[in-house]
Amino acid sequence: MKRLVKLLSPFTFLLLISACTTSLAPSYDKAIADGLVAASQQLMTHFAATSAGTAADSFAQRDATYSSIIGNLDALTLQAKSRPAPSSSVSDKVNEYLTRRGITTSDTGDVPSAVALEQISITLTKMRDVDKKQGVTAIEVAAFRGQVVIYLDQALTYENFLEREGN
Amino acid sequence: MGASIDVSSLTEQIKTAASDVAKRDIAVLKGFSDRQIKAIAQQAQLVATGIASGQITEETQEFFLESLKTMAQSFANTLQGLAKVTIEKIWNAVVGVVWGAIGTATGVALPVIA
């Protein structure tokens, strides 16, 4: 047994002495993954409809669309955040191990997809406010879209990655 | 009384279990990183061009510039989250292999505690 322990890396040994399987991330939730796909369709449809830019005097035609998308995003954020948090003691051990080896971690404990969803909501809220005030130029729409696509990729990749064996 | 543990065989099984997970997941992480880095660079270029041409108005300039920073932070946060999932999968794969080997050697079916 001594030889076995010697063969294993300190990290693996850390795992073994914990004597159990672990969870370092939230469980996969199909409803959230599906909700993200639906939200991305809504968002892309909105960006396609406004791609040439908008004028403030026609904002009323888009107001309900903004509210619907922002409402859906905020509901999804809440769902993504409200899952049971995984064991922080195990997570702390991993962070300690990494820190001892010079790898800095900035683990805030936030669910990455929830953070990304919040940012999408902030982005669309900004677009709505500017649209209402003065309209948005075509380039501004492209920039809002680019930003949303980056955050969507983060949220979708993370949520799909949570689908591991046993979920 | 069961058989003793074959250390060489167990070591190989652990390596295989861990590297199978790592290989699969690193491909996903690399693909994600490549996409994000390219998209953030393109976004920076779009914002710079828009500001220079005046098509990104004063009303949105600061927001887009500040967002580039937030986006990069969120990318790093997501990457760290993905890495944690991979560590979890490797951990559980290794525990599964070792528990199986000990169970076989001792003749006791060890429960894997989640």
Contacts between the chains, C-beta under 8 A, distances in Angstrom:
chain1	res1	chain2	res2	distance
A	1	B	5	7.7
A	3	B	7	5.7
A	4	B	5	6.7
A	4	B	7	5.3
A	4	B	10	6.9
A	4	B	11	8.0
A	7	B	7	6.7
A	7	B	11	5.5
A	8	B	14	7.4
A	12	B	14	7.2
A	12	B	94	5.8
A	15	B	91	4.8
A	15	B	94	5.8
A	15	B	95	6.2
A	16	B	94	7.6
A	16	B	95	7.0
A	16	B	98	6.1
A	19	B	113	6.9
A	20	B	95	7.0
A	20	B	112	6.9
A	20	B	113	3.7
A	20	B	114	6.8
A	21	B	91	7.3
A	21	B	92	4.4
A	21	B	95	5.4
A	21	B	96	7.3
A	21	B	112	5.5
A	21	B	113	6.9
A	21	B	114	5.1
A	22	B	88	6.1
A	22	B	91	5.6
A	22	B	92	6.7
A	22	B	114	8.0
A	23	B	88	6.3
A	23	B	114	7.3
A	24	B	84	4.5
A	24	B	85	6.9
A	24	B	87	6.1
A	24	B	88	4.1
A	24	B	91	7.7
A	25	B	81	6.6
A	25	B	84	5.4
A	25	B	85	4.8
A	25	B	88	6.2
A	91	B	84	7.3
A	94	B	84	7.4
A	94	B	87	6.0
A	105	B	80	6.9
A	106	B	76	7.5
A	106	B	77	7.7
A	106	B	80	7.3
A	107	B	80	6.8
A	108	B	77	7.3
A	110	B	77	6.8
A	111	B	81	7.4
A	112	B	74	7.3
A	112	B	77	5.1
A	112	B	78	4.1
A	112	B	80	7.6
A	112	B	81	3.9
A	112	B	82	7.8
A	113	B	78	7.8
A	115	B	74	5.6
A	115	B	77	6.0
A	115	B	78	7.9
A	116	B	74	5.6
A	116	B	78	6.7
A	119	B	67	7.8
A	119	B	70	6.3
A	119	B	71	7.5
A	119	B	74	6.1
A	123	B	67	7.2
A	126	B	60	7.2
A	126	B	63	5.5
A	130	B	57	7.8
A	130	B	59	5.2
A	130	B	60	5.9
A	133	B	59	6.9
A	134	B	57	7.2
A	134	B	59	6.4
A	136	B	60	7.8
A	137	B	50	7.9
A	137	B	55	4.8
A	137	B	56	7.3
A	137	B	57	6.7
A	138	B	55	7.3
A	139	B	46	7.2
A	139	B	49	7.6
A	139	B	50	4.2
A	139	B	53	7.3
A	139	B	55	3.8
A	139	B	56	5.8
A	140	B	50	7.1
A	140	B	55	7.1
A	140	B	56	5.9
A	140	B	57	6.9
A	140	B	60	5.5
A	142	B	46	6.1
A	142	B	50	7.9
A	143	B	43	7.1
A	143	B	46	5.5
A	143	B	47	5.8
A	143	B	50	6.1
A	143	B	56	6.4
A	143	B	60	7.4
A	143	B	64	5.5
A	146	B	39	7.0
A	146	B	42	6.8
A	146	B	43	4.5
A	146	B	46	5.9
A	147	B	43	6.4
A	147	B	64	7.4
A	147	B	67	5.6
A	147	B	71	6.7
A	149	B	39	6.6
A	150	B	36	6.6
A	150	B	39	5.0
A	150	B	40	6.3
A	150	B	43	6.5
A	150	B	71	5.5
A	150	B	75	7.6
A	151	B	71	7.2
A	151	B	74	6.6
A	153	B	32	7.3
A	153	B	35	6.1
A	153	B	36	6.6
A	153	B	39	7.1
A	154	B	36	7.3
A	154	B	74	5.8
A	154	B	75	6.5
A	154	B	78	4.3
A	157	B	28	7.6
A	157	B	32	5.0
A	157	B	78	6.9
A	157	B	82	7.1
A	158	B	78	5.4
A	158	B	81	5.6
A	158	B	82	6.4
A	161	B	28	6.7
A	161	B	82	5.5
A	161	B	85	5.4
A	162	B	85	6.5
A	164	B	85	6.8
A	164	B	88	7.7
A	164	B	89	5.8
A	165	B	89	8.0
